[in-house]
């Protein structure tokens, strides 16, 4: 009976740990490629393009344009977007540990920043923020076909 109880406990702990690991991996893979986590864990800093949630800003900007009777963003709308993007970025970045993230480029009129991460903990903290949508590796894409023959 004791042996059976022991196996049951071990089995339940194993299933629980496996389930938690699976969830953590799925969340991390959802926002950042697995290779980024591996490189950071190996001590290699990572430069990532971070995308911030701009759904509310775009909706408000659209309302501004509708109110003005225009289809495309004018200078006022662009300033509105830039101001709100800056506020979101500042709120997210200000809570990260000093020295663990470096701003390489801030795209003022876009919900993007190019950041250098030095630890997995800092990246996890950033991705846990609901204002962060995703982070991408900065890599060159070749979109031109080399052979144009059909």
N, C-alpha and C positions, 0 to 999 in steps of 0.2 A: 504494500500500500504506500509506504514512504517513497519507494523508488518510482512508483507511478506518479505521485504528487510532484516529485523532483522533475521528472520528464515533462510533465504538464507545465510547470513553472518555466522551465527552460524553453519549451516550445512557445509559450505565450510571450516571453521576453524577446525571443528571436523574431517572432512575427511583428511585435510592436516596434522593435528597432528597425526592421526591414521597411515597414510602412513609413516610419518617420524619415528614413533616408531617402526613400523613393519620393516622398513629397518635397523634401528639401531640394533634391536633384531636379525634379520637374519644375519647381519654381525658378531655380537658377538657370536652367536650360531655356526657360521661356523668355527670359530677358537678356541673357548673355550666353554666348556659345561656351560649351564645356571646355574647349581649349584655353579660354581666357582664365577659367578657374584653375586649371592645371598649371599654367604658366605662373600665375600669382602665387600658388601654393609652393612652387619651386623657387620662389624669391625673385622672379622676373617681373619688373614693373610693366604695366599694360596701359597703352594709350587707347582710349575709347571715345567714340562719338556718342554722347548721351542725348536721348530724345525726351523732352518734357511734355507733359500732357497739356495740350493747348485747345481742347474741345470747347471749354467755356469761353476762352478768349476769342476764338473764331466765331462763336455764336454771337457774342456781344459786338464784335467788329461787323458782322453781317447786319445786325440790327442797326448799328450806326449808319451803315451804307444805305439800308432801306429807308431810314428816316430822312437821309439826305437826298434820296432818289437817285443814287448812283449804283452802278453795277460793280465797279472795281474800287479797290482801296485808294483813297486819296492820301495826302500828306498827314492829315489829322488821324485817320484810321491807322496808318503805319506807325505814327507816334504812340497811339493808344496800345497797339500790339507790342511794340518795343518796350514800353513802360511796364506792361503786365508780364511780359517774358522775363524782364529783369527782376521783377518782384518774386516770381516763382523760383528762378535760379538762385537768387540770394537766399531765400528761405531754405532751400534744399542744401546748398553748399555750406551755409553758415553753421549747420549742426554737425558737420563732418569733422573728425579729428584733424587738428592742425599738423601740417607736414606729411600727411598720408595721401593727400590729393593735390594735384597742381593743375591750375587752369592753363591750358596751352592755347586755346582760342575760344573766345566768346562770340557767338554769332548774334549780334544785337537784334536783328529783325527776324530771327528764326527761333523756334523753341529747341535749339541745339547748343551744346557746348562740347568742346574737345578737351577731355580731361586725362591726366596721367594718374594712375592708381598704383600704390605701393604695397597694398595689403588686401587680402580677401575680406577682412572684417570691414574695411572702409567701403568696399564695393557692395557688400551685403547690406550695409547700413543705407547706402544710397538707393539701392534697388528696393529696399523695404518702404521707401517713401512713395505714397500713392501718386505723387506728382511726376514720378519718373516712369516712363513708358517702356523704354528699352535702351540697351547700350550695344553699339556695334564696334567691331574692329575696323580700324581705318586701313583699308586695303584698296589697291588699284584694281579696277574691273576692266577687262577688255571686252567691249561690247561689239567690236567690229569683227565680222567673219573674215577669216584669213583666206578662205577659198570661196569665191563668189559663184562658182559653177553650180548649176542646179542639180 
